[in-house]
Amino acid sequence: MNSDPLRNRSSSPNPEPAGVVRIESIGANLRGRAKLGNKSIEIPYSLPGDVYTVYKFGKRKIFYKWEADFLENRTSSPPCPHFGSCGGCSGQHLEYGRQFALKSEPILRGLEDSGIRKFSTLPAERQYHYRNRMDFAVFPQKVVGLRMAGNFRRIIPLNECPIQSEWANTELDRVKRLLDEFPEIEYDRKRETGFLKYVTLRKSTFTEDSMTIFTFTEDFRKSESLNEVMESAGRISGAANVVFCFNRKKGEVSASGESLVVKGRDFLEERILGRTFKIPFDGFFQPNPREFLNILEFIRPRIMDSDFLVDLFCGSGFFSVLFGERFKSILGVDVVPSSVSSGSETIAKEFPNKNAELLAFDLFHKKGLERMEAASLPWSESVVIADPPRSGLSPELCSFLNRNPVKQLFYVSCNPEKMLSDLRILSDSYEVSDCLLCDPFPQTPHLEAVSLLVPKNR
């Protein structure tokens, strides 16, 4: 176990101890829970029985740091030497079975409290080397890594990451060779000098395709060294596709903005259940397709044949492509134009004789809902698949679905806790006939879920 995150949390020369605490339990977020007087505090990477001296800092905004006085024996050894310092993982100190139980228990209790009796769980088969995308920040002095736990402004330099693919770990080393060739190309956020802010590594799970995306400040687009850096990146990178993109200096966003193809294409190809997907360099795709197959195998035997499929938050048309053959008409909606364009191309190729349309607008915006209201769809005979971001379905979108009960509603969620609150709203018009909870995100507090909702009294 990395000693730093557990034993040396205080930074003041002479901090005043606020008290001594013993970890009583571990929450669903995989953090240890303790009582400091009447206040509940959480300490990451801890186990029940651990004892910490806690220090209190701040006047208006209070925060705590701690030092370990006693640590219980760790039976699970984190494979990453930066675990505890890096903010990427939160569960490597726990055996995976215990992780999954801690994460899933509150959701299962919430389902039962909501009167939902039919549900199942599936833990992950692979706990490491599963992520198909990682975004690394770049800082001066050739620092490439992930944000420090609890401190967005500091970076933990990494040579490899145990949750990304082996290909990506090798590519990460190649990226550093590129930095060796171009001193001070890294963007300095304080001095606003340099250019390179992020490196994004994407690797297809079921094909050999790969992509490396370099995110620069927008002024690098006109730099005299641009062509030289492009030549070196294309030569050094082992990715099939290399893309440069450019955005605002102050914007902490990776793989976004005006793009320039250095090698290959500006998209990645993935193959799922016999279908090929084109994923734009800036488009979303499931970060762990292997485990996400559990969601697809839940939907496939339950989805009914119908004339209309509506794919909400469709991205590149993921569900439309996989299940569209069972429908006469397909409508997809997503807010990212490049994803909609890519999905439209794929669907036209897969289903040239279908009435299929993917549209780019915001389902969380009033005008987006107005477009939904104006759609002349027979909602009562439509099958809807909704895969929203972590924020879930908005109350307004839930109300729309309540007013227009559909034949089947598959709610796919990367935030099952938010899904539970949305299900309570949707219970005005629907009942949950089945639910699956699975884990495409080992070593983190996150889970994936899918619920099948059917209209009441039909």
N, C-alpha and C positions, 0 to 999 in steps of 0.2 A: 504493500500500500504506500503510495506517495505520502510522505510525512507532512509536507507543507500545508495542504488544505486542512489537515486535522490538528496540527500542533502549533501553528504559528499564524494566527489570524489577527493579532493585535498589531497596530502600526505606530501607536503613540509611544514615546519614550517611557513615560510613566503613567500608563492608563490606570484608572481606578476600577477595580473589579465591581461589577454590579451584583455578582452572586455566583454560586456554583449550581449547576444543573445536572440531572441525570436523564438520559434519553429514555422515555417511557414506551414509545411505539414508533412505527414508521408509517407515514401517510401514503396515499395513492400517488403523490408526486415523488415518492422514494426518498423523502427527507425525514430525518429524525425529529420527533416532537418532544418538547420538554416544557416545564413550567418554571418561569422566573418570577417568583411572587405570584401575583394574580395574572401575569401576562404569559401567553403562549408564544413560544418562539420555535423556529425550525432551523435545524442544523443539517446541511447536506452531508452525504457520504458517511453517515453515522449509523450505529446499530443500538438497539435497546441494551441498556447497561453501561454505555459509554458515559463518562463524566467529563464535563467541561467547565472551566472558569470563563464566565461571560463578562465582556466589557461593554459599557454603554458610551456611545459617542453622539455628538450633535446636540443642538439646543432646540431649534424649531423643528427640524426633521431628525427624528431619533433613529439610529441604526445600531446594530450590535456586531461585535466580533468575538472571537473565542479562541481559547487554547485548550488542548486536550490534556486532562490530568490522568485519565485511565481509559483504555480502549479494550473492549472485548476482543477475543480472538476472531480474526477474519478467516472464514473457511473458503471464501471465493477470492482469488487473486486477480486483480485487474490486469489485463494484458497490456494496457496502455500506460507508459510511465508518466503521462501527463494527466491521468485521471484525477479529478479533484481540483486541478488548476484550470484546465480547459472547460469551457462551458458546454461542450457538445454532448457529453454523456452524463448520466446521473445514477446509473444502477450497476456499474461494474463490480461494486463491492458486495453485491447480493447474488446468490445463486439464481439462475434464471427462473426456475419454478416459483421461487418466492417473489421475484419481481412481478411475474404475471398475475399471481394471486393478489398481491397488493394493488396492482393497477385495476384489475377487473372487478374486485369485490364491491366497490361503491356503485359501479354501473349496474351490476347484477342486482344489488339491493334496490337501486332506483327503479329497475324494471319491475321487480316484484311489488314495490310500493305503488307502482302505477297500475297494478293489476295485470301486468303482462306475464303470462306463465310459460309461454313457449319460447325458449331461447337456448342457444348453445354457445360454447366457447372453443376456440382453437388457438393454442399457443404456437409460437414460431418454431419451425424446424431448425432454422439457422440463426444463430445469435450474433454472428460477426460477418464482416465482408458482404454486407447485403445492400448497402445504399448505392444507387446508380447515379447519384448527383451529390457533389459536395462543393460548397462555395468558400474559398479561402481568401481572407483579407491579406493585402500586401502592404507592408510598412517599410520605412527606410532601413538601411543596413541589411538588405536581402532577407527581411523577415517575412515568411509566408506561414500563415497559421490560422487558428480559430480564436474567437474572442475569449478573453479570460472570464471565468465564472464570476458574475457579479460586478464586472468592470468592462463596459463596452469599449472603453478607450484603450485598453491594453490587449495585446495579442500574445498568445502562447505559440511560439515557433514549433512547427511540426515537421518531422521527416517522413512520417507515415501516420495513417489513421486506421485503426483496426475495424471500423464499421464500413469503410468504403472498399471498393473492389481492389484486388491485387494489381490490376492494370493501372488504376488511379494512383496507387502508391508509387509505382514505377514512374508514372507521368509526373508526379509531384517532384521527383528528383530531377527530371528533365527541365521542368520549369525553372528550377534554381540554377541550372546551367545557363539558361537564357539570361538570367539576372547577372550572372558572372560576366557575360559579354557586354552588358550595358549598365555600367555603374551609375547609380543615382537615378535610374528610370522609375524607381518606386515613388509613389506619390507621398509627399510629406504633408500631412493634414494640418500641421501647425504653420509651417512656412509657406504652404501652397506652392511647393516646387515639385518637379517630377510629374509622372503621368499615370503609372499603373496602380490601380486601386484594388482589383480583385482578379482572381483566377478561378474559373469554374470548370470542374471536371465532370463529364457525363459519359457513362458507359452503358451500352445496351446490355440487358440481362440475357436475352435469348438470341442475340446475333453478335457478331464480332464488331459491330459499329462502335465508334467512339468519337468524342468531341472535346476539345479544349477551347475555352472562351476566355479571352483577356479583356477586362473592362478597364478602359483608360478614361482620363479626363477629356472633355470635348476638344480642348485646344491641341491635343496630340494629333488630331486629324490633319492639321496643317503643319506638323513638325517636319523639319528637314530629315530627321532620323527615322521617319515612319517606314519608308521602303526598306531600309536596312534592317529594322526590327522585324518587319514582316518576313523578309528572306530568312533570317535566323530562326524565327519561330516555326516557320514551315519546315525547316531543315532539322531542328532539334526535337520538335514534338513528335511523339509516337502516335498521336491521334490521327484517325482517318480524316477528320474535319477540324480545321482551326479557324476560329472567327475572332476578329477584333470588334469591339463595340465601344461607343463613346457616349458619355453622359456628363451631367453637371459635376463640377468639382465638389460642391457641397452635398451632392446626392450619394448617400450610402446605399446604393442599389447595384447589385451585380447582374451581369448578363442581361443588360437592358439598354436600349438606346439605338442610335444609328449604327448599322453593322457593316462590316467589310470582310468578305471571305478571303482568307489567306490560303487555305488549302481545302480541297474537297467541296463541301456544300454547307449551307447555313441551317441544315437540319440533321437530325439523328434518326435512324430507322430502328424500330423495335418490332418484334413479332410476338403477338399474343393470340393463343387459340387459333392459329392458322391464318391470322390477319396481320398485315403489315401497316405500321403507323409511322407517319412522318412527324417528328417532334421538332418544332422550330427552336432555334438556339435560345430564345427567350420564352418558350412555352413550358407550361407545367405538364408533368407526367408523373405517374405513381412512382415514388422513390424506391419501392421494393416490390416490383412486379411479381416476383416469385411467390411471396406471401399473399399478395393481393388476389392471386388466383382463387383463394378461398372465398372472396366476395363474389367473384364471377361464377363459381360453382354453386353458390347459394342462389344467385339470380337465375341461372340458366334453366333449371328444371321447373321453376315457379312462374316464369314470365309467360303470360298468355298471348296467344296470337290475337292481333287486332289490326284495324286499318291504320291507326295512328300511334307513333312513338314520339314522345316529347322528351328531349335530352337537355335538362337544365344544368347550367355550369358545365357545358359539354367539352371545354378544352378543344382538343384536336379531333373531337368526335369519337372518343374512346368507346362509349357504350353504344353509340349509333352504329359504328362499324361492326362491333361484335354481335349485336342482336338485331340489326336493321333488316336482315333478310326475312324476318318474320312479319314485317309490316309493309303496307302499301305506301305510306307517307311518313317522312321523318322531318321533325323540326328540332333544330339544336340552337341553343343560345349560350353565348359566352361573352365576356367583356374584353378579351384580348383579341384584337383583329388578326394578328399573325396566326394565332391558333385556329381561329375560325376559317381563315383562308386555307391553311394546311388541311384542316378537316374536310372542308368542302371538296378539295381536290381528291382526297382519299375516298370519300363517299361516292363521288362521281365515277371514280374508277371501279370501285367495288360493286356499286349498284347503278349502272348507267340507265336503267329503265324505270327507276323509282322517282317519285315526286319527293325530292329531298332538298332541304334548305337549312343552312346554318347562318345565323344572324349574329352580328356583333353589337350588343347593347348591355347596359348594366341592369341586372335584375334587382339591385338594391336601390335603384333610383326611381323616383316617381314616374318619370317618362317611360322607363323600362316596363313598369307594371301597367302603364296605360297601353303600351304596345301589346302586352299579353292580353289585356282585357279586350282589345280590338281584334285579336286573332279569331278568325271564324273557324274554330276547331270544335268538334263534338267532344268536349271534355269528358263526358260520361262514358265514352267508348275509347278513350285514350289511355295508353300506358305511359306513365311519367317516371323517369329516373332522374333524381336530383342528387348531385354530388357537390355540395357547396363548400366554400373554404371553412376554416376553423370557426369563423363567426356564426356558422350555421345559416338556416333560413331566417330571413327577417320576419318580424311579426306581421308585416304587411303582405309578404309573400305567403306566409301560412294562412292568412285571412283569405287571400285570393284562392288558394287551394281548398279552403273550407267552403267558399262560395261556389266553387266549381268542382265537385267531387269527381275524381277520375276512376277509371276501372281498376287500376292498380297504381300504387305509388311506392317505388323503391327509394328509400332515403339512405344514401351512402354517406357516412360521416367519419371524418378524421378527428372529431371531437365528440365522443359519445355523451359526455356530460351535457353539452349544448343540445345534442340530439334529443336527450330526455326532456329538456324544457320545451323544445319544439313539438315533441310528441304530445305533450299535455295540451298545447294549443290546438293541434290537429285532431285531438280526440273529440272536438265538437262534431266532426263529420266522418272520422275514420276510426277504425280499430286496428291494432297491430296483430297480425296473424302469425308472424314469426320474426325472429331476430337472431343475428350472429355477431359475436364479438371475437375479433382476432387481433393478431399483433404483428404488423409489418415494421414495428419500430423498437426492437429489443434494445436494452440499455438506456431507454428514455421512458418518461412517464406516459407516453402517448399510446393510443390504441386506435383501431379502425372498427367500425360497426356498419351493419346494414340491417334495415328494418323493412318489412313488407307491410304496407298499410292498404286496407281495403275499405270501401265505403260502408257506413252503417246502414242498416235497414234497406238493403238492396237485394 
